[in-house]
């Protein structure tokens, strides 16, 4: 098996190095029979993200889409062309634990899913109100069988991805749209809290309706 790890990035110089270091650590935990290919898709970057990716020894593609769905699709299809049979998505403002890929392999071995929807942990609550943290925890289901969808922690088989047509060209919610396609075509999805990442709690969203936007709306509601 070959895993393609696809990471979109738009001006993520502050977080890219930590993200890639965590991915490389996770890759080292894989058995010798499994290889992994990390790829950063640089979307309209004007900061030092590209040089940091090069310094980490990771391959990259460049584009100017400003549509995260199109950016992810570009990287995934490139990884599939490189021989990837399983795709693992995360984001450049997230870090993965050492067992991130190993836990995916366990699910694949145990249950042969077509897709795994993982969970996210928030890296810091220090700059947010206690009420925002409480509201988030009350909303979030950190358990097996959860129904959360995160582009920062989504993985799937190459065969199924191509069959459903891949990510749609959307500026946000491309992950929700892809999961819906898998569900509509009766592919097997595991909703796992064993596969997890830690993601940024920043409020300056790269995508208006993404995770940062969700936190920002919670914070705004608690400040009013």
Secondary structure, DSSP 8 states (H G I E B T S, - for coil): -EEEEEEEESS-TTTHHHHHHHHHHHHHTS-TT-EEEEEEEEES--SSHHHHHHHTT-EEEEE----HHHHHHHHHHHHHHTT-SEEEEEETTEEE-TTHHHHHHHHHHHH--SEEEEEEEES--TTS-HHHHHHHHHH---STT-----GGGEEEEHHHHHHHT---S-SS-HHHHHHHHHHHTT--EEEEEEEEEEE---SS-SSTTSHHHHHHHHHHHHH-
